[in-house]
Amino acid sequence: MGDLEAEKHVKYILSAEKKKDDFESLVLEHLRMNGAYWGLTTLDLLHKLEAVDPDEVILWMMECYHQDCGGFGGNIGHDPHLLYTLSAVQVLALFDKLDALDIEKVSDYVAGLQNEDGSFSGDIWGETDTRFSYCAICCLSILHRLDKIDVEKAVNYIVSCKNLDGGFGSIPGGESHAGQIFCCVGALAITGSLHHVDRDLLGWWLCERQCKDGGLNGRPEKLADVCYTWWVLSSLIMIDRVHWIDKDKLTRYILNCQDRENGGISDRPDNAVDVFHTFFGVAGLSLVEYPGLKSMDPAYALPVDVVNQSFFGK
């Protein structure tokens, strides 16, 4: 199994950030803002955020900002969307630079995407998904502007997406999925509404996601994937059922997915690495209290010290 190759992961993240013309960068061009959040948060968890120039990052981010509406795009010249707006707010929180934002404009953009039934559209084109409910609630909470939305309606919509197995789907009646469960449980946690969750029933469904190899999958009959370490573990922590899985086997699975030569973490052992799985692997190790890593907040998906700074100024 070996240890976490922290220094190599730092080098991998920094090198990936500089690549603009390789295949991986080109196919991920549309979600570069998310990539910045994944990479920079990984660096922070590894105590290496100082390896990047915050002014350079923020300058690029603000080029992705749409002053006309208050939202952020996934890259320069791309349309604004809640997914990218949350990532932008999270990155600015990492750097303790939320004052770079027009907070009223950004929060008005987010609040303006709430629909009459309490759901949220991702952008002006109207697609609804519980991912967007989480993005909106998390973003507005970080900005201290939850009062701009109808929280009760937002919560009721999320509860309407709860299934008989205790899980949550992307829309009412949608299949339970670990990623959607994180979004719904996270949003309910942030709004103080976890009493709507059947903790034992959902905990059972989530702990059943652990496969024989120790990894976690996102729904029944699927292969394990490192990214679900975050979605499943964070949800289990928020409902106080994380002791229902084997953390040692999970840790071994994540560590076995590392590229020990060049850094980075893949979805499964011996597959190609990427920034997405590197982040979720390191974040998952933080949740199991792997030594040497910063602690991660399971609801806000940011290091605990960043959340404390945002809310308590310490």
N, C-alpha and C positions, 0 to 999 in steps of 0.2 A: 504493500500500500504506500509506504513512504509518507513524507510530510507535505504540507502545502508549499508549493514552489512560488512563494510570494514575490520574490525579486523578479523572477522570470515573467510572472503575470503582469507586473508593473511595466516591464519593458515591452511586453506584447501590447498592452493597452496604449502606451505612448506611441508605438510604431503604427498601430492601426489607425490612430487619430490623424497621423500625418499622411496616410495614403489617401489619395484622391482619385486615382485613375485605374486602380486594379479592378478586377471583376467584382469582388465582394463589395467594394465601395460604390461602384456604379449601380449594382442592383439594390443597394440599400440607401441610395441617394435620397429617396422620398421620406425616410424616417431618421435622418441624421440627428435631429433634435433628440429623439429617443436614444440614439446611440451615444450622444454626449452625456445624457443622464446615466446610462448603464456604465459607461467607461469611467466617468468622473466619480460616481458613487463607489465603484470598485476601488479606485485609487484612495478614496477617503477611508474606506473600511480597512485598507492596508496601510493607513497612516502615511500616504504619499501624495496627498492632494497638492502639496506645495511644488510638485514636479511640473505643474502646468501654470501658465500665466493667466490669472483670472481676467485681467483686462482684455486680453486677446480673445478669450472665450466669450465674454459678455459682448464685445464688439460684434462678433459674428452672430451671436444670438439676437441682438437687437436689429440686425439686418433681416432676420426672419420674422420680425414683429410687424403686424399690420396696424398702422396707426388709425386707419379709417374705422376699424371695428374693435381693436383691442386684443385680438387673438394672435397666436404664433403658428407659423407653418413649420413643416418638417425640415425645410431647408430654405435657402434664399430663393425667392420667386415661387414658392409653393403656397397653396391655399391654407388658410388657418383652420385649425381643428382642435377640439378639446384634448385629444391625445398628446399633441405637441405642446399645447399651452401648459398642461400640467408638468410635462418634463422641463419646460423652460422655468417654471416657478420653482420646481424642485432643485434645479441646478443653481438658480440664484440664491435659494436658501442654503445650499451647500457652502457657497462663498459668503454668506451673510450679506448679500447685496440686493435684497428685495427692494431697497429704496431706488434702484435703477428703473423700477417699473412705475408706470402710471397705474397705481393699484385700483383706483376707481374705474378706470377704463377697462382694465383686464377683467375685473370682477363683474362689471356690467356685461361684458361679452359672454362670460361663463353663465351668469344668471339668465341672460336672454335666451339661452338654449334650452331652458326648462319648458316642458310641454304642459298642457292643461291637466293631463293625468298624473303628473309628477315625474315622469321620465325625462331624460335629457337626450337631445339630438347631438350627434358628434360635431356637426357643422350645419351650414345653412341648407344643406340638401336633405336633412330630415331623418337620416337613419337613427333608430333608437337601439340602445343596447345597455345592459347594466354596467358594462365597462365605462360608459360615458357618465352614468350616475356617480360612480366612484371618482372618476376624474374631476367632475364638477365639485363634489363635496370635499374631496381632499384639497383641491386647489383653493377653494373659497375658505376652508378652515385655516390653511397656512397663511392666507392673506387677511384673516380675521374679518371675513365678510359673509359668513353663512347667513346673516340676517337678510341678505339680498334675495334669497330663494324661499320657497315654501317647503321647509324641511319636513313637515308632517306629510305632505303629499309625496315628497321624494322617498321618504321611508315607506309609506304605504305601497308605492309602486314596487320598490324592491321586495317587500314582503309578498306581493302578488306573484313574484317570480320564484317563490319557494315551492319545492316539489315534495311529493310524499316520502321520498328517501331522505329528506332533511337538507338536501342540496339546493342550489339555485341555478337557474338558466339565464340566457342572455335576454329573454323576453318571457312573459307569462306562458307557461307550457313548454318552454325550451328545456332541452336535456341538461341535467346537472353536469357541471364541468368544473374542475378544480380552479381554473382561472377565473371563471365567473363567480365561484364561491368566494374566492379572495376578495373580488371587487365588492360583492354584496356584504360580506361580513365586515370588511374594512370600512365601508360606508356606514354600516350600522354601528360599528364601534366608535367611529368619529362623532356620530350624532347621538351617542349614548342610548342606542336602541337595541342592544344585544339581547334584550329580553324576548325579542321576536324569534330568536334562534332556538331550536331544540338541540341543545348542546350534545346530549348523548347520541341522538340519532345522527346528527351531522358528524360528530366525532367518529362514530363507527364507520360511516361512509368514507371519511377521509383517511382513517388508519388502514382501511382496506385497499388503499392505493399503493401500499408498500409491496413491492414485488419480491420474488425470491432472491434476486441479486442485491437487494437492499435499497434500490432506487425507488422513486415514486412515479406513478403515472397520473394522467389527468382524468381518466374515466375507465370503467371496467374493460378488461380484455385488450388494453393497450400496453405497449412497451414502456419501460421506465425512461425518463428523460430528466436531465439535471434541472431544467427550468421549473419543473413541478416541485422541486425541493422548496422553492420559495412559496408558490401558491398554496401548497398543502400545509407546510410547516407554519407559515404565518397565520393561516386560518385556525389551525389546531391551538396555537399559542393564544390567539384572541378568545377562544372559547374554553381555554384551560383544559385541553385534552392532549397536549403534545406528548405526555408520558405514555400514550397508547401505542407509539411506534418505537422501533428499535433504532435509536440514534446512532449507535456504533456502526451498525450495518450501513446506514445511510451515509455516514461520514466516509466509510471505506469506498462506497460507490462513487461519491463525488471526487475523492482524491484519485481514484483509478481513471477518471475521465480527463485528467490533466495531460497536456503535452509537456513532458518533462524536459524536452530539449529547447523548445522555442517559446514556451509559455502559452497560456490560454487554457480554457476548459471547453470540452465538447458536450454534446447531448448524451452520448454513450461512449464507453471505452473504445479508443482507437479510431474514432471519427474525427473529422476536421473541426477545429476550434473556431469560435467566433466570440465577439464582444458580448452578445446577448447571453449566451450560456456561461461565459466567464463571470458576468455580474451575478447571475442567479445562483451559480455554484458558490461563489464567495459569500454572497448574502445568506445563502442557506447554511453555510458553515458558521457564519456569525450567529444565526438563530440557534444552532446547537452548541453555542458557546465554545467554539474552537479557539484555542489559545492564540493570542497575538492580534486578534481582530477587534475592531470597534463593535459595539453593540448596535443592533439594527432595530428600529421601531417597526413592529409587524403591521401596523395600520397605515402609517404614512410612507413606508418604504424609503426611509431616510435614516441615517445614523441617529442614535438617541440624542447625542449631544447637539446635533443640528436642530432636532425637534425642540429640545429644551431651550435652545437659543431663540428660536422663532416664537415660542410661547411664553418663556419666562425670562428671556434676556440673560441667560447664564449657561 
